[in-house]
Amino acid sequence: MAPRVLVVDDEDIVLRSLEATLRDEGYEVTTARDGMAALDHVNRQSFAVILSDQRMPRMMGLEFLSKAKLVQPEASRILMTAVLDLQMIIKAINTGEIFRFLVKPWLLEELLVTIKNAVQRYELIVANKTLQATTQSMNEQLQKVNATLEEQLGISARCNLQLEQANRSLNENLQRSVELCLKTLETFYPTLGSHARRTHALSKSMATKLKLPDDERQTLEVSAWLYDIGLLGVPRELIRRWYRRPENFSEAERALIRQHPIWGQELARFVDKLGLVGAVIRAHHERFDGMGYPDKLSGKRIPWLARLLAVAVAYAEDDGIKCHPAEAVSAGTGSAFDPNAVQVLMECLPQDSMPRKEREVTLAELEPGMVLAKGVYDANGFLLLFEGQELTSAAIDKLHAHRRVSPVNQFAQVYC
């Protein structure tokens, strides 16, 4: 049977759009225009996913999802909101009221991936309950009969296989969650995605060099993907200025930027298995001399994996203008960075497999000889300049001419 999805929104055009989109993807869709009507559906039939708007008459989305949880705790609950209130969303996710959130207007790819992950979560929960019931029944039968050792080993092997498959599904869900977070980060500000990919390549090499246990390796590598996820709570223009002229920031702006490791830790808690990742993300801007943020930790009080991540981030993000990134990291040994972590990094260089560094420029800043890291499209999705293209004066003039006729994103991503 097709997975059943309940969509709740008081705007008819949004409701119809979601209904048509999800039906085209093969889902069985039920709609409601407010929480009270939706609760009637919840009491009558089961759903794999419940997708609700936040601001609705008679009952807000979070209140409705909380009540729906009491009736159908297995259903994956998703909140849609046009206003990104991180504190509200973090609280809702931490208390188990919602599984994910979508920001209006949403990206079609993000919507479909979120619904797919939500259905997989629901099916996994149902499958685990069935597995538990089956295992309990098997144990009761074993108590009633004097099964042979061979039969007992066979049953144990089958149970272990089922548990292995369940664990594999959980790990796959974790990977998909990380990929979705990275995609969200890249969509919000492409340079953050570029930094994450370079940092991940270095962190992976460092984990191999140190022969870290599997759990520590996974924690370091996932932290390298998501260390800047907290910047989703910072205005995009503020991030751009931070990378270009941080010395011009006011104290209030610096304070806002320095909150992103804390927000990153909170966002990492969306997934149960990312608790240790959150702690590493929170500490990756601490300094070995205690002058970092947000907690002013120093020396070995900073988690070891966070000290490794800090040097990887510094190398991956350094612009190389004043000196080579390796020299910049070495200069911070003993002050900004743990000497042991710096030594590990240096032993892992050079990194031939590390992705090329990217940066964001305005269309007015494009110059001949620059190479595009991502394609440039107009408002209608027409490809104007392709990824990997080396710009010429003619190509830039053609782009500006098209821009005068049809809107074009004012930013482009180029290789450094």
N, C-alpha and C positions, 0 to 999 in steps of 0.2 A: 504494500500500500504506500501511496505517496505520503511523505511527512506532512502533518497538519500544522498550519501556521495561523495564529490569530493576530490580526493587525488592528490596532486601535488608534484613531486620530479623528479629531473633530473637523478637519479640513477635507472636504470632499475630493478635491483635486489630488491631494496627497494620498488619500485612501485609495482612490482608483488607480493612481500610478503604481503604488506598491502592490496592489492586488494583481494588476496586469503583469508587472515585472516578475513577481514570484510564481504566478501561474505558468508563465512562459518557461520558467526554470523547472517545472514539474511538481511544484508544491500544491497541496490542497489548502486553499486560503479561505478563511472566515473573517469578516470585517465587522467592526462596531465603531460607533461615533462617539462613545463616551465610556467611562469606566463602569457605570452601572449596567449598561447593556452588555458590556464585555463580560462582566461577572456571571451573567445569565448563561452565556456560552461556556464559560469555564466550568460551571456547575453541571452542564449537560454532556459535554464531551471532552476528551483529553486532547492536549496539543503538545507537539514537540517543542515549538517555539512560540513565545508570546512577545510581540513587538508593539510597544506603546509609546505614544507621544507624551511629553511631560506636562505641557500646559493645555488642559482641557476643562470644560465646564463640569460642574457637579463633583468631580473627583480628579485630583492631580494624578499624573502617571505613576509616580513612586508609590502613592497610597494604593492605587489599583494593583500594581505589581506585588506589593506586600500582601494584599488580600488574596491575590491569585496564588501566591506561594503556599498559603495555608491549605488551599484546595488541591493544587497540583505542584508539589515540591520538586518533582523531577523535571518539569518543563524549564527550558532555558529562557530566561526573561531578559529582554533587551529594551533599553530606554533610549528614545529619540529626543533630542533637545536642540533648540536653536541658540540657547545661551549656555556656554560651557562653564558651569559652576563646578570647578574641580573638587572643592571641599564636599559638596553635596554628593557628587558621583563617587568619590573615594569612600565616603561613609557608606553609601548604598552598596557598593561592591564588597567592602570589608564585612558588612553584616549579612552578606548573602542575599540581599534583596534583588540584585540584578547580576547578570552574567557579563554583559558588555554594554557599551553605549555607542550611539551614533550621533554625530553632529550634523544638524541641518545647515545647508543642503549637503547631502551625502554624495560620495563618489559611488557610482554603480558597482565598480569592482569591490570596494570596501564593503558595501551592503551585502553583496552576494557571498563574499568570503565569510563575513560575520554570521550570516544565516546558516551557511554550510557548517561552520565550526559549532554553532549552537545546536544544530541537528545531530552532529556527531557526538556532542557532549550528552545529549538526551539519550541517544541510542546506546552509548557506552554505559550510562547509569542503569538503563533498563536491562541491558545485557548482564551487567554485574549482579543485579538483583536476581535475575534468572539463574545465573551461575551459582550464587549463594544458596538459592533454594535447591538447586540440583545437588550441590555438594552436601547440604544438610540431609537430603533424602538418601544419598549414597552412604553417608555415615550411619544413618539409622538402619539401613539394610545390613551394613557390616556388623552392627551390634547384634543382629538377629540371627545371622548365619556364621558358621565357622569356615570363612573363606580361606582358601589356600594362599600361601605366600605369593605365588605367581599372580593370582587375581588381585591381591592387595597392591603389588608392584605395578600392575597394569593400570589400576584405578589411579594410583599416585602419579604415574607418568602422564595420564590424560589430564589430571587436574593441574599438574605443573605446566603442561602445554597451554592450557586455557589461561592460567595466570600469566604465563609469558606473553601470550597474545594480548591480554588486557594491559600489561605493562608497556608493551610495544605501542599499543594504541594511545596510551597516556603520553608516552614520549613524543609520538607523532603530533598529538594535539599541542604539546608544549612547543615543538618546533614551529607549528603553524601559527601559534600565538605570537612567538617572537618575530616571525616573518611579517605578520600583520602589523605589529608595532613598528618594525623597521620601514615598512611601506608607508605607514602613516607619517613617520618622521621625514622620509624623503619627499612625500607630497607636500608637507608643510614647509620644509626648507631643504632643498636638495643637497646643499653643502653638508648638512648634518649627516645625511646618509653616506656621502663620500667619506667623511671622517670616520664614521662607524665601520665601514668596510676596511679601511686602512688599519684602524686600530685592532679590528678582529684578526686580520692577517698576522699582525705582530704578536698579539696575545696567543694565538694558536701556536706560533713558532716558539714562544717563550714557554708555553705549557709543555710542548714536546721536549724542549731543551732540559727542563727541570724534571721531566717524567712525573708530572703531577698525577695523583690518583684520579680516576674517572670523574668522581663527584666534584673535585676541585677544578679539574679541567673544564667541565661543563659550566660551573659557576663563573670562571674567568671569561670563557668565550661568550656566554650569554651577556655578561656584564659589558663586554666590549661592544656588543651589538646595541645595547640599550642605555649606555651611560648618560646620553644626552636626552633621554625621553622626557625628562622633566621640563625641557625647554618648550614643550608644547603649551605650557602655561604662560609663556612670555610672548609679548607681541612680536610679530615677524620683523618689523622694521627695527625694533630694539636689538634683536639678534644680529641683524645686518650691521648696525652701527658698532656693536660689540666687537665683531671681527675686524672692522675697518679702523675705528678710532676709539678704543676703550678709554684712552686717557681723557676724553672729553665727557665722560659719564659723570652725572651727578651722584651724590651719595645714595639718593633714593633709587636711582637706576641700578647702581652697583648692588644695593641690597636686594633688589628684585632678581637680578641675575644669580646672585649667590643663594637664592632659595631653590634653584633647580635641582641640586642633588637630593634635597629633602623631598621635593615633588616626585623625583625619579624613583626614590625608594617607595613612596606610597603607590605609584603607578605599577611598580613591579609586583606589588602584593595582589594584583588582579589575578595572578596565577599562583596556586598554593605552593608549587615547587620552587618559586622564585624568592623565597624569604632571604636566603643567603646572598642572592644576587642584589637584592635591595640594599643590604648592608654595605656591599662593595661599592655600589653606585653612590651611596651617601658619602662615602669616605674618599672618593677618587680625587677630590680637590683639596684634601688635607695636605699639609707640607711636613716634611721630616723635622723641620725646626719648630713646628707648632704654630706657624703663622698662616695656615690655610683656613678653609671654611668647609662646612658650617659649624663644626664642633671644636675647632682648635686642638685637634689631636696631634701628638708628636711621636716620633720614634716608632717603637714597636707597639705602641697603643693603636696605631693605624693597622687595620687588618692587612696581612701579607699580600693577599690577592689584590687589595686596593692599591698597595704600593707598586705592584707590578703593572696594574692598569694605568696608574698615573704616568709612568714613564712611557708607556705605549701611546697614550693620548698625546703627551707633549711632543713626541717624535712625529706622530701622524699628522698633527694639526699645525706644526711649526711652518711658517711661510718661507723660511730659508732666505729671507732678505738680508738680515744682518750677518748670519753665518749659517753653516750647514746644520741641519736639525740635530745631528749627533753631537756637534760641538755645543749646541744650546743645552741639550740634556746634560752633557758632562759638566757644564758650568754650574748646573744646579745640584750637583752631587753633594750630599751632606746638609744642604739647606732646604731646597725644594724636594729632593728625592733621596730615597734610601740608597746608599752606595751599592748594596747587594743587588737591588733591583736594576740599577744602572748597568752593573756588570753583566747581568743576564741579558739585558737588551743589547748591549754592545756585542756580545757573543753571538747574537742572532742576526746581526747585520752583516752584509747587506741583504735586503729582502727583495729578491728579484720578482717574487710572486705577489708583492704588495700592490694593490690597485693604485693607479696614478692619482695624484692629488688634484682636486677640483676646487674652483672658486666661482662665486656668483658675480656677474657684472651686469650693468644696465646695457640696453641696446646702444645707448649713446657712447658707451665705453668700448665697444667692439673695435678691434683693430686688425688689419691684415696680418696674417701669420698665426693668429689664434686658432686653436683647434677645439671644436665643440665637443663637450662631454655628453651632451644630450641634444636631441633634435629640437628645433624651434617650430612651433605650430601657430597658426592664426586662430581666431575665436571659433572658426568653423571646423577646426581639427585638420586643416590642410597643412601638410608638411612643407615648410618653407626652406629650412636648412637641415641637413641630416646629421645624425650623430657621427663624430669622427671627421667631419668635413673641416679642411683647413680654409679659413676665410680669406677671401680676396677683396680688394676694393670694390670690384663689380658686384660681388655677392652681398656685401654690406649695403651698397647703394640700392640694390634691388630690394633688400629687406626693408629699408627705410621707405622706399616708394610704396611697397605693399602696405606698410604700416599706416600711411596717410589715407589709404582707402578702406582698410579693414583692421579692426583692433588686433593687436598682438601683445602677448605677455611682455611686460617691459624689462624682464630679467632673462638672462641666458646663463647657462652653466658651461664653463670652459676649463680645459686642463691648464694647470699651472706650468 
